[in-house]
């Protein structure tokens, strides 16, 4: 089997191409729409700095002006243009969630693979610790860790990662428990394959689809947790355009009735989280029609 | 195994879990950063001041001794009986006992949690049943779609929107606090205002506190309801296909009796488990909801302490959240065993 063919066999159920996804009915469409939303927001944020009509950080005059032709999304309490802040305000959130997903993947997956493959007392202890974290209110842990680490993109990502590593660990572990008993693994062992070959070459590819589901849900949760941390005062604190930060400062303006400083950043966060949720839900139904989160 | 021995075993099993949880909090709050006192002052204080604070808070002792004191504070029954709260150390900001502050903030969180859970489960179960009854219709898709969307909504955004609409524009409902600041709160018996005002026989206070509860509990309830809709729907779809439902229908029982009296009753156990699991998520949401609505509970306490870099107080709040979740999962497991004897096997 050629390498490309092999790749296709493994990733087949995961990325069957747009046309065949559309043929799979509503779940397929969920994945397509979710992917489009996420890609659109990523592109918008990336090219944001070049497309903004005004400097998102500069003060442009009248404060709290409602949407008008000059400022289509109005201005905030500092007189900054909301449209410009919306166009590049996803950057921190995307960085934080991507980084936290990477950390979760790098820690949770190998730990899950190794722990359930080795079994025994090691597996028991790791599972116990992971379950304790899993049962805890996620935001409380994230707040505790973030309070100790301090603010900033990397620290935010790490504190969110602590919360979601258990999801990766648990899904990988439960799948490896059944896979490692299959005959082809026994055959591999009989031919003298070493443990890391078995783990990463033979077992790992089979858990990729489930990890993809967990990762997309993790992305959505990370976006929401990042917004929550910012709201509590543990996110970015300096004045960079950020949807979470704008929503947080918008809260102080409720009494003035300035809906536009609240609604636009809030809707952007919803859209981003929704995109990831759609991908996750759709994938999960495609891969396992009976399993619904 | 009888129910009683199951309960005893389940309680015994909770002890190692709790110990692990408490140790984890200790590692995060005391060992990871190195020195909470230096963090508190952001390295701007002179060494003597920092040393004095360490001595007052007991942070100058060796780590193992701090760890023992920390655990002992939680099980010291004598201290608890004398003060009415466990010993969780002193606040770095006010030097008052953190335990006392936390115990006076806790009922507000409990009240918010109870009302939100009721709203989430009633709304979720009703919508879930409707969705499953009209399987694959437009209504079904709408309900499912709204469930997915609510999952993506930050809880504090929904809260702010509610405040804006019902508080600022329409002026119908209060946007913060547990009761109008001009009204004295009811005498503390349970700490839950709606119950205390009823016990006091004061109906106007009851309605005032209920009014203050509407927006925060609706906010949190709606966000949580999505997961109940989903679960009720899947379970009902499976149950409605079973023979005993068909048999009940064949006997000419009313549609609503079959749905709610027969099918829903059978689909209820997984929903009960979900309520227990969702409790942790509810508390995460409560922190943000309390902050949004200036609700003087544990979450808002934590939020305020963060801005003072009051690490001992944050640690106390984290411990309290952990104890609360452990207790709830214990109760849910026991309830589950009571309703479904197979668990006890």
Interface residues (C-beta under 8 A of the other chain):
Chain A: X128 X129 X132 X133 X135 X136 X137 X138 X139 X140 X141 X143 X144 X145 X147 X148 X149 X220 X224 X227 X228 X231 X232 X233 X234 X247 X250 X251 X254 X255 X257 X259 X262 X263 X266 X269 X270 X271 X273 X274 X277 X278 X281 X292 X293
Chain B: X16 X17 X20 X21 X24 X25 X28 X29 X32 X33 X36 X39 X148 X149 X151 X152 X153 X154 X155 X156 X157 X160 X161 X163 X164 X167 X168 X169 X175 X230 X234 X280 X281 X283 X284 X285 X287 X288 X291 X292 X302 X303 X306 X307 X309 X311 X314 X315 X317 X318 X321 X322 X325 X326 X329
